[in-house]
Amino acid sequence: MDHLHRHLAPMSSAGWDAIETEARSRLTTHLAARKLVDFEGPRGWAHSSVNLGRSRPIDGPSPGVSAAQRQVLPLVELTVAFSVARRDLDDLERGATDLSFGDLDEAARALALGENVAVFHGYPAAGIRGIAESASSHGGVTLPTDIEHYPNAVARATDMIRRTGIDGPYGLAIAPAIYTAILETTEHGGFLLLDHLRQILGGPVVWAPGVEGGVVLSLRGGDFRLECGQDISVGYLGHDAETVRLYFEESFAFRVLEPDAAVALHVAG
């Protein structure tokens, strides 16, 4: 039996297709971390932990016997519930194409935000250290108050990474409000600030909900690993005469394998 219980939902295949199409369009925009780190999987719902390749000594079971216990990082499961109006599902069957799935859209945003925060800033309850906190050996770079000077800060960050022997290209995950300001700014001579930053990085500038300030990181591969058990899926909770209650669910673990491959950008003040 599928643990998502989709077979119990009062929804046709057309309804599920519409839900998944809408979810995919929203999630693709908001899942910033997946645009910048290595993604492995999905390995399935039964996949429960990541082998860390280490052990810790423990007391032996009897005299003269030594023992060690393997270390693993358990996957964390994230779930966000949402509802869909049965009237909208009925209209879909009639051929409607202008349906509104506002609750679904908000749930997709919330789930993506949770994943982004865990990857970039950590999730202590799940044993996950984020990229920004792991990169503390560099000391970070403070963003200037004048946005036209952001290229200097980003160039400093890439140079700090490069000096440790870690090559590019590099990417930048940036807070949404800062991304919007970058998008609207042209430097002297009419050169778009966004294009200037891309040239410095040799890679993308990513709109990243959940990021505080920004993070510059190497995209060479092998430094940041997001391991997925179950990729984001939609499951069924229940229904009444007016609504169908559904949920998003995913399981993952995240590891920073090379802390020197990133630099955190801090907002001044």
C-alpha angles and dihedrals in degrees: 000000000000109000089218089066092214091150089068095057120103091234134115125226087260089057093051091047091053092048093049093046091052092045093050093052092051098042095048090060097046103039096091099159093061090059091061111029134058112273118205125186150324090231097174139262093285093059103105111170148014120240108236093193092234139101136201125216117250134178113284120247092241140007115296094017120111121202142190131189123221115240122228137171110231117223117247121226118218121195132181122181125214140166136231123201113243088218089062091050090050091050089051089058088052090057102264113157101176098073122151119223099181096154091049091050092053092047091051090051091049094050093047090048090054092051093046093050092049092051100042103031105018137245109239095186089061095042092249121143113202128226096249095052093042090054092061091113088077092054092227131251125263115227113234120244090238106072091206087070094057092102088064091054093046091047089052091051094050090047091052090054094044092051089062089059096259113132130205169221091167133201134205125218108196136183113261096244091051091046090055091050090050091050091053096047129093121185126225108299092034096275111153112245090218091058091048091053091049090053092052093048099039084217143060134310104220127204100230122188110205095031117121109214104329147295127222113202140170117256095198089110134240097067104088122032128192107189114196126204101177114010117223108300138170119239136183125249105170144289146227134193094290110028143034114217114216136164144207117232136180138160126209148143127213131205135183105217097177115028092186090065093079142049125200119227113213127203112241115254 
